[in-house]
Amino acid sequence: MKFSLINNTNQKYSSDQIYFAITGKNTSGQFCHVDKSGNLIPCNDSDNDAPGHLTKNGQNWCNYLHTLNDISEIEVPPMYWGRVYISLGSPMYLRVVNNGQDLVSPDPANPSDPNIDVYFDFVEFTIDNTGCYVNTTQVDQFGFPMIIELIASDGSQKVGITESRSTLFSEYTNTVPDEFKSLVQAPYRIVSPFRGAFVNGGYANYFDDYIRNMWQYYTSNQLQVTIPQGTFIGKVENNVFTFTKTNSPDAKYTIEYPTSSDVFRCNGVFTTGDAIQQLIQARISAMFNRHMLENPVNSCKPEEYYKNSPANYYAQFWHLHNIDNKAYGFPVDDVCEQSSLIAHQKPEELKVTISWD
């Protein structure tokens, strides 16, 4: 499938100031990068010190980057857990570890990360024998506006943000509750709650009261959750949310008592057990973020989301400012099909347009 990158920054950045790297896993699970010819090249720890490597903060970093001046189109082979990393004005700093099995991504929560003063963002994708699956994401942060278009012979699909960067920063600061304004790391980015003060800072207990109230409420009430594998009834027993399938009462699926961090990250107690248990956990995690847990009958009605506090107002903002209100504002935002994921069985081109103001 062809990948193309379009510069719509209105000359803010020239083609030789726009960097991108395409990385992902091959069918063997090995991290790879895509060269200019579209070859999938396995990553190796030695790449960090190879000729042409990058250096910052006294450390060497691998250089899988192309500039838009060098190449704007690449034939991308099948790959899993793929990302297109894009940076403006400066290269990005990535590092291979664990004998090529892992690629260290930028961490905007780490003030010593070499990318902390780099304007960057990324697109996520998978290309396999069933087609292409791709999305924009604000799960970790927002760097700059992007639109992705998946083109096929029978039409195209678009997701992303059409507003200018300056407008988004201004509207975010003027509309979100005060706690969420702390997530602005001007001028570079707006980080997600779990990259900011909602995990290790002053708002680390943000969801605590809501969690406590819902755990108490469901000691005497039941919660019905429907997933493709069936309908499950949940109730809190001995401080554990326990779900049973309606026609198989002996099968138990549980959620331990979560922390606010678990809710924002959608991990910890929400990522245990088998596939069925994790689907149930994703539903509950999404309802916490959207403040829908006491109103489950409307849990798949987006017009009812975020009406009450506490809620993930960072995620709400990105839904309000993405095409068709579809966004990845937290890790399981695909619950009830609210994410920015688009897909096609026979794609021809993935076009990414980057903007500024």
TASUL-V181230 format. One record per backbone hydrogen bond with DSSP energy under -1.0 kcal/mol. NH is the residue of the N-H (numbers start at 0). CO is the residue of the C=O. Records with the same first field share a line. If there is no record, write none. Layout:
NH->CO + CO
This chain:
1->347
2->73
3->349
4->71
5->351
7->353
11->8
16->13
18->86
19->65
20->84
22->82
23->31
24->79
25->29
28->25
31->23
32->40
33->21
34->38
37->34
40->32
42->30
46->43
47->44
48->45
52->49
53->60
55->58
58->55
60->53
61->93
65->19
67->17
68->14
70->66
73->2
75->0
78->126
79->24
81->124
82->22
83->122
84->20
85->120
86->18
87->118
88->16
96->101
100->97
101->96
103->94
109->106
112->109
115->112
117->114
120->85
122->83
123->134
124->81
125->132
126->78
127->130
130->127
131->343
132->125
133->341
134->123
137->327
141->189
146->352
147->158
148->350
149->156
150->348
151->154
154->151
156->149
158->147
160->145
164->355
167->163
168->164
169->165
170->166
171->167
172->168
173->169
174->170
175->171
179->176
182->179
183->180
184->188
187->184
188->184
189->141
190->182
191->139
194->191
195->192
197->192
198->195
202->196
203->200
205->202
207->204
210->206
211->207
212->208
213->209
214->210
215->211
216->212
217->213
218->215
219->216
222->233
224->231
226->229
229->226
231->224
232->243
233->222
234->241
235->217
236->239
239->236
240->254
241->234
242->252
243->232
245->230
247->244
250->247
252->242
254->240
262->258
263->259
264->260
265->261
266->261
269->266
270->267
277->273
278->274
279->275
280->276
281->277
282->278
283->279
284->280
285->281
286->282
287->283
288->284
289->285
290->287
291->286
294->291
297->294
298->295
300->297
303->300
304->301
305->289
311->288
312->310
315->311
316->312
317->313
318->314
319->315
322->159
324->321
325->322
326->337
332->329
334->331
336->333
341->133
343->131
347->150
348->150
349->1
350->148
351->3
352->146
353->5
354->144
